[in-house]
Structure formats: C-alpha cells, structure tokens
C-alpha cells in the first residue's frame, strides 16, 4: 500500500508541476487553432520555443521582465504572420507541413554554435541566468511549506485515513467532470451561467483540497521549482482559460466555429475567412509562446527540450480532454502527464528489470499512453469533456 501511495504522490507532484502548466497553456492555444478553427498547426512547439528564447535572451541582455515577456509574444505574432500569410488561403494540410517544418528550423537554429552567445547553443540558457527577476517578485518568503497544512498526517497518518481521502478525491473529481459535461452538452445552463460557474469553481476547489489532503506536497516557497513558480504558472492557466471562455462566447468565437465547419458558407455571408484564420493563428500562437515561457521558468531554455514531441503531447492532451471545450485542454494535460508518471513509476516498482529496465520505463510509459489514446480515438473520439458535434472539420 505504501508503494501505491508513493506512486500516486509522484503523480500529483507531476500534475501540478510548472512544466505541466506551461504545456496546458500551449494546449489552450492549440485548442483555438484546431478545436475552434480547424487549423492543423503541427508546430506549436516552435511558438513555445520562440517565447522561451525571447524572454530568456531579453532578460540576459538586461531588459526588464515585462519587456522580455512582450518580446516573446511579439516574436510569436511575427512567426504566425509569416507562416499564415502564404498558407491560410490554401488547404489545411499546407499549414501543417509549413508549421512543423518551421518549428524544426527554429530548433536547429537555436542549436547553432555560432549563436551560442545568444541561445546557448546545444546546451541552452541555464535558468539561473534569467529566472532571477521572476523569483525576486515573490512574496512567499523563504524556507519550505506544505500547501495544505491540514492533511491525513494531522489525523494520525494512518493508511485508513489516507484511503478514505483517496475515495473522496475520486468521487469529487468524478462529480466535477460529470457536472461540466452535463452543462456543456445541455447547451444552456441549468440555473444560470453564473450559478453553474460558481458550482464548477466550488467543485474544483473541493477536489484540489481533497487531493492535497491525501497527497500533501512540501516544497520550497520561492525555490527554482517551488510554490511561487507553481502558483504563478497555474494562475496564468486560469487567466488563459477565462480569456478563451470570453473569446469563444463572443461573436468572434462564432466566426471561428463557422470557419471550422464550412468556409464556403462563411464566405457567402461576406466574412473574411482568411482574416479570421490569421487572427486565430496569431492568438493561439501567442498562447503557445506564453506557455513556453512558463515551461522554462523552473528549467533551462534548451532547443531539444521543446522539440516536435511537445506538439504531439499537446495534441494528445487536447484529444484526451476534449477539443473545442474550455476546461478540456487543462484536464487533458494534467491526465496525460499524470498518466505517464503513473505508468513509469509503477513499471519501476512492479516490473522486474529483466523485462523492462529502469532506463526504459519512460519509453514504455509513452507506449502505454499512446495505446490508450488510440483506444480513446476509437471509442470516444470527442474526449472526456468533448461533444461529437464539435468534430466537424473542413481542413
């Protein structure tokens, strides 16, 4: 039982990690591209890398952090404009080819030895060179801290108490997912949008409290991978989700759906389809750049760390949570990274080295998650929170 709880403790730690939050923000941007507009962007990792490089290089050259963040977003805007101008008037597969190629070009340029003074070459830019201004903003203080002081350990730390907390956690998360799905599929709120929003918020908070009661996390307050960076990262995720909620419920959001479902019908109504696609590509790309900045706050800006597999991870998370949904990208990202750690740690503990060596468990975890994704696409293509009606793409 202790080994099982150790595995689940590791899963929770990965689920709330800054890197997970960074990918969640990138998936939110990808949701604007693919979920709402039907754009096949296979280079979201390129947007993330541009944002990370833009912020890190600017700070190392002495610019304030706010200016550095704006530069990273500006680079994403320019990148999206350059990619979209020649391709968005053509079929969607042209955008897919261009974006994945452009993302690889950025990665290889970042690795160039001739640019080592800017990008750090193949070794990248260490976090110690650019994360200082961010940590200086912290008001969390020094030392370590358990986020939820009231947890199973305060009640004696028995296995029975922890098991009860796990059951309550599972129940709360299940109720939250079912409620979100019900309000989403109903098309209208059961009481009012504000009431449903408050209920969802309350269920999410209770689920988080139950998770931290069962699996308390003790980290440094303002360390490299402490509560400060995690708190800011997930606050940014929340803000991005709210922004997307406002965007897709606006007339512009209805334009996105119209373009996704039938471009010719939108043109017959006098809408500029090219302009709508370009706006979606730019906004989603800027979300990707912001996700890249968050992703590297607790690590190093290294070109190969944001390679094409990050884009594939993002698509996996999007399909898992549900495309064209508000909370699907975040839920899918948390489940995806948590599932990887679950399979990896379980393999290390329960599978003999003669079958799977410890250095192969990462690959095995990706294989298992990949098979699970294929089954998901076959039996529930809309994802956990999605709707089959949202899968009508003309790309």
N, C-alpha and C positions, 0 to 999 in steps of 0.2 A: 504493500500500500504506500509506503514512503517513497518508493521509486516512481509510482504513478503520480503522486503529488509533486515530486521533483520535476517530472516531465511537464506537468501542467503549469508549474511555476515558471518554467522556461518559456512555455508558450505565451503566458500572459506578459512576461518581460519583453518578448519579441513583438507582441501585438501593440504595445504602447511605445515602442522604440521610435526615435526621431526619423530613422530611415523609413519605417513603415508609414509615418505621417507624410514624409516627402513624396513617396510613391502614391499615396492616397490623393494628394493634391494633383499630381500629374494625371492620375486616372480620372479625376473630376474634369480636367481639361480634355482628356481623350473622350470623355462622355459627351462633351459638347461637339467634338469632331464627329465621332462615329455614332454615338447614341442618338443625338438630336438632329444632326445634319446629314449623316450618312457619308461622311468623308473618310476615306481609307488612309489615315495617317499612320504609316509604319515607322515613323521616325521621331516619336515623342521623346526618346532618349536624347536625341540631338537638341531639342529645346531645353531639356533638363541640363545638359552639359553646357550649353551656352549661358544659361542663367547662373550656373555654378561658377564657371570661369569668369563671367562678367563681374559677379560680386567679389570673388576672391582676388582677382587681379587688381580690381579697383582699390580694394582695401590695402593690399600690399604696396600699392603705389601712393598711399597716403590720403586717399579720398574718404570722406565720411561714409558711414554705413548706409545711410538713407540714399545718398547719391549712388553708392555701389549697387544697391537693390534696383534703383531706377535704371541704371545702365544695363543690368541683366535683363530687365523687362524690355528695354529698348532693343537690345540685340535679338530677342525673340520676335519682336514686332517686325524688324527688318528681315529676319530669316523667313518668317511666314510670308511676308510680301513677295520676297524673291522666289520662293517656292510656288506660291499660289498664282502669281501673275501668268505664267505660261501654261499652267496645268488645269486650273479650275474650270476653264471653258471646255475641257475635254472630258473623257470618261474617267470614272473614279480610279481605275487601276493605274492611270498615268500618275496620279498623285501618290499612290502607294509606292511606285517604282522610284519616283523622284525623292520622296521623303526618306526612305530607307537608305538610298544612296548618299543623300546629303548628310544624314546623321553619321554615316560611316566616314565621310570625308572630314567632318568636324573632329571625329575621334582620332583619325590618323594625323590630322594637323596638330591636335593637342599633344600628340606623342613625339612630334618632330624635335630632334636635338637642337636645331637652330633656334627654336623658340623656348628653350629651357629657361631663359631669363624671365619669361612671362608665364608660361604654363607649367613649368617644372619638368617638361619632357615626359618620358615614360613613368617617372617616379611621382609626378604630380606636385601639387602645392600642399604642404602639410597644414593641418588645421590650426596649428599654433601660430601660423603667420597671418591668419585672417579672422579667427574666431574671438580674439581678444576684445574688440569693440562690442561684440554681441554679449559676451559674458559680463562686461563692465556695466551693462544695462540692468543686470539682475538686482533685484531687491529681496532675494530669498535668503541672503546671508551665507555663511559658511557651515561646514560640517555635513553630517548625514541626516536623513529624515525618512521616516516611514509615512507614506502619503496618508494612509488610513490607520491612525493610532488604535482605533477600536477594531480588532480583528480576532480571529479564533484563538490567538495566543493569549489575549486578555481574559479568555474564558477557560483557561487551563491548558489550552493547546492540545486537546485530545483529538484523536482521529475521528471520533464520532461527531464532534462539533464541526470539524472541517468537512466531513462527508455531508452533513446536513447543509452547510453553507454551499457546497457544490450543487446539491439538488435544488436549492432555492435559486442559485445562479442560473442553472439550466432552465428552470421554469420561467424566470423573469425574462431571459433572453428570448425564449420561445414566444411568450406573450407579446413582447415588443415587436418581433418580426411579424407575427400574425396580425397585430393591430395595424402596423404600417401597410402590410399587403392589403388588408381589408379596406382601409381608407383610400388606398391608391386605386384598387380595382373598382371600387364603388363609383369613382369619378367625381363624387361630391362628398363633402364632409357629413358625418352622421349628425353632428350638432352644429358646429361652425368651424371654419378653418382655425380660428384662434384656440378654440376648445380642444380640437384634435391636436394642434401643435403643443399645447400645454401637457396633454396626456402623453404624447410621444416623448417630450422632454423629461417628464417625470419618470416614465418607464426606463429611459436610457440612464438617467441618474441613479435610479434604484439598481439597475443591472450593474453599473460601474461600482457602486458601493458593495454589492454582493460579491463581485469579482475580487475587489481589494480586501474584503473581509476574509475570503477563502485563501487568496494568494497575495498577501501583503508584499509590497515592493519597497525595499530600503535602498536608497541611492543618495549620492551627494546632492546638496541643494543647488550648487552652481558649478558643478564639475563639467568636464567635457561631455559626459553622457548622463548628466544629472537631471533633476526635476525642472530646472529653469528651461533648458532646451526642449524638453518634452512638453512642458506646459505651453511654451510659445508655439511649438510645432502643431500641437493639436488645437490650439486656439485658432491658428491660421486655417486649419482644415475646417473648423466650424464656420469661420467667416466665409471661406470659399464656397461651402455648401449653401449658405444663406444667399450669397450673391447669385449662384446658379439658380436657386429657387426663384428669386426675383426676376432673373432674366427670362427663364423659360415660361413664367406665368405672364409675361408681358406680350404685347403684340409681336415683338421681335421673335420671341420664343415660338409663337405660332407660325411665323415665317420659316423658322428652321425646320419644323415638322413638315410643313408644306413642301419645302425643297427636298427633304428626305424622301417623301412619299411619291411625289410626282412633279418633276421640274417643269415639264411642258405645261402642266395646268397652271403653275405659278407664273410662267412667262405669259400665258394667255390672259392672266389677270393684270398684266402690266408690271409685275415685280421684277426687279433686277436680281436675278438668281446669282450671277457672278459676284455682285457686291455682298449679298448675304453670305455666300460661301467664304469669301475673303474675310469678312468680319468674324465668322465663326472660327476660321483657321487662326486668325490673329489672337482672338481672346483665349481659345483653348491652348495655343502655344505659349501665351504669357502665363497661364496657369501651370503649364509644364515647366517653364523657366523658374517660377516661384517654387515649385516642388523640388527642382534641382538644388536651389539654394538651401531649402530646409534639409534636404537629403544629406548635404555635406557639412552641416553645422557641427555634427559630432564625429566627423571623419576627415578624409582627405579628398581634395579635388583631383581625381585620377581618371584619365580618359577611359581606361578599360573597365572601371567600376560602373560607368554609365554607358555600357555598350548596348547592342541591339537586344540582348536578352531582357533588359529592363522594359523595353517596349512590349515584348511578348508577355512578361509578367503583368504589365499594366492591362493588356487585353484579357489575360486570364482572369484578373481580378474584376474587370468590368463585366465580363460574361458571367462570372460567378455571382456577383452581387445583383446584376440586372442592368442592362443598358437602358438609357432614357429614363432613369429614376434619379431621385435626389440623393438618397442615402445608399443606393446600391454600390457606387464606387468605393465608399468608405468601408461598408460592410464586407464587400468582396476582397478588398486589400487586407483587412485585418484577418479574415478567414484564411486567405491564401498564405500569408506569411506565418500565421499561427499553425496552419496545417503542415507546412514544411518543417517547422521545428518539432512538431509532434511526431512526424514520421521519422525524422532524423534522430531524435533522442531515444525514441522507442527502439529503433534499429540498433543503436549503440548499446543499449542495455539488454535487450532481449534476444537479439540475433547474434549467434556465435561469429567470431572473427573468421572462421573457416568458410563461412557463407558470404558475409559482407564485412569487409574490413572497415575500420573506423573512418579511414580517409575516403571511402566510397559512399558513405551514408548520405552526403549531400546530393550526389548524383541519383541515388536510389529515391530520396525524398522527392526530387523533381519528376522522376519516372512515375511514382505513385500519384502525385498531384496531376500529372499530365493525363494519366488513365482516368482519374476521377473527372477531369474536365471533359474528356471525350464522352464519358457516360452522361455528364450533365448536359452537353450539347444534344445528345440523342434523346434523352428522356425529359429534360426541362430546359430547352434552349433559351427561354426568357430569363433564366437565372432565378435567384431566390426571391427578389422583390419585383421582378420584371413582369411585363404583360406581353403576350404573344402579338397583340395588335401593334406593338411598338417595333416589330421586327420587319416591317415592310420597307425595304430599301431599294432604291433605284440607283445603283452605283456602277 
